[in-house]
Amino acid sequence: MDKSGQQDKVCVIPARKGVAARVRKGQIVTVINTHGSQVVDTWAFCANDVTEFMSMEHSRGAMLKLNPKVGDTLRSNRRRPMLTVVEDTSGGVHDTLIAACDRYRYEQLGHAGHHDNCTDNLAAALSVLGLAPPETPSPLNLFMNIPVGEQGSISFEAPVSEPGSHVSLLAEMDIVVAFSACPQDLVPVNGAACVPTDAHYRIDDGAPRI
């Protein structure tokens, strides 16, 4: 980091894996869909108490919408502001409905044996920082395309984002942010080819730089 505390490089979220980082209030987290088709499960935890975490159900109640847009704030399970969307060049299609994938999801889809999953990725990412999630909160699924039909039906579709597009989020408190480059390869949420890829993130002070 430079003298201002700004992170001086773009960091990788490896395909099928997770990472976590500490973010100070007022910093900007930019998540980049490097190849255009990768869903990034995103979580935030209060830096001082990980039992307070970004909650999709509380956020939907505050936003009065399913899909956060620029200016919308994601809230914690204690209804406090955690992350505000300040820029989005990805087409603005994200998901707040679908739970993080886990071993049981892949078993349900017919996969036998181990499969990388976002639930394990979250636990592994936080463990690097000496933390453990109190549970696996429902994530903000950046770039995930889950259309809701007129009769309330949903479907799993490919992202609409383009390579290099991004979402920037303003930290409203000191947090630990965690990401998983979703390893789903049995339904086309990561594009028609069902091939998970790397994504990237950056943490900056002040306004977004991209």
N, C-alpha and C positions, 0 to 999 in steps of 0.2 A: 504494500500500500504506500501511497505518497504521504507527504506530511499532513495533508488535510484529512487523512483517513480513507481516501478514495481507493477502491480496489482498482489496480492498474492493468487488469487483464480480463479477457473473457474466459470463463471457466466452463469446462465440459460437464454435461450430464450424460454419462456413457449410456449407450443403447442398452436397454433392459435393466439398468441399475439406478441407484439413487444417490443423492448427495445432500448435504445440509450445510448451512452457514449462518453465522450470527449477523444480524442487521440492526443498526441503530435507528431510532426514531428520526425521521426526516430523510433517510437515505432512500434511493430509488433502486428497486430490483427490476432488472430487465430480463425477460425470458425470451430467448430467440429460437424460433422453429427453423433451425439451420437448413434442413432438407425439405421443409414445407409440409411434411405429412406425419409428424410425430406428436402424439398426445403427451403432455407433461402434467402428471398429477402433482398438485401443489398444496402444501400445508404450511401453516404458520402457528407457532406456539409462543406464548408470552415468555420472554427471556428469563423472567424471575420466578415463573411458576408454570410448568408445562401442563398442569391440569386446566389451564385456560388456553383455548386453542380456537383457531378460525373454524366457524361452524356454518355450513351451508344452509341448514334449516333456519338459523337465526338471521343469516344474511338475506335469505329470500324474503323473510318477514319484514325486514327493514327496507329492502330495495323495492319490494312489490313487483318483482320480476324474476324470471328463471335464469336469465343470461346477463351477467354484469357488463355494463358499458362504461365508456369513459365518464368519470365523475362519480361512479358508484363506489360505495365502500363496503368491503367484506367485514363482517363483525364476528366477535368471539362468542363462545357459549355463555359468556357473561354480558353479552350485547354491547361490548365496547368496540370502537373502531380499531381494526388491525391493519388492513391494506386497502388503499384506494387506487382504482384504475386511473392512470393519468395519461396513458397513450396506448393505442392499439392499432397496428397496421396489418393485422392478420385477417381482416374480414369480420371480426367481432363475433365469431361463433365459438362459444365455450359451453361447458356443461357443469351444472351444480346438482345433478340428480343421481348420477351413477356412483356407487360405492367403489372404493379401490379394489382392484382384482386381488385374488388370494388363491391359495391352493385349491379351495373348494370350488371356485369359479372354473378353474381349468379341469377339475374332475368332472364338473357338470357338463363341460363342453367335450368330454370324452378323452381328455389327455391322461395318460398313465405315467406315473412317476413324477419326479420333480419338474417344476416349471417356474422360472423366475416370475416374481409377482410384486405388485406395488406395495402390498402390506409388508412383506419381508424387506423390501427396499427401504421403506420408511424406518423400520426398526434398525436396520444396519446403518443407515445414514446418521441417525441420531446417536447411535452407540459410539461413533467416531468422536463425538463431542462429549461423551460421557453421560448421555441422556437416554431416557427410555420413555416412549409415548405411553400415557395412561390408558389409551385405547387407540384404535385406528380411526381417526375422524374421517367423515366423508370429505374427499378432497375437492378443491377447485380444479376441474379437469380442463386445463388450458388447451385450446385448439381442438377439443373433442366435439364432434358433431352428432348430437342426439336430437333429431327433429321430433317435435311433438305434434301429432296429427289433430285434426278437428275433433275427433272423438276421444282424445286423450291418449292415443297409442304412441309408442316411441319406437325408434329404430336406431341401429348402429350404422353410421355412415362415415365416409372418408372426410378428413378435415378439408375446409375450404381455404386454409392458409397457403401462402406461397413461400418458397424458400427464402430464408432471411427475414421473414416478417417477425414481428415481436409484440410483446405486451409489456408495459412498464407499470410498476406498482409502487406506490408511496407507502413507506412504513409509518403507521400512525402511533406506534409504540416500539420499544425495543423488543425484537422478536428473534426467534430461530426459525428460519425458513427451510423447508425441505422439498426436494423435487424427486420425482421418479420418471425416467423416460420409459413410459409404459411398455412392458414386454408382450402385450397382447398380439398374438399372431394367428389367432383362430377365427376372429371376426375382423372386418375391415376398418376398425377405428384408426389404425395407423396407415391408412391408404389401401387402395385396392390390392396392392401386392402383399399386404400383411407382413411387412418387414420392418421391425423397429429400427430406429436410427438414433444417432447422437443428437442431442440438443445442447444449447449453451445458455449461460446466464452471466450477468455482470451486476455488480453492486456499485452504485455511484452516489456521491454527495450531490444534492441539488437537483436541478431539472434533468430529464432524460437527454442523453447525448446523441442517440440515434435518430 
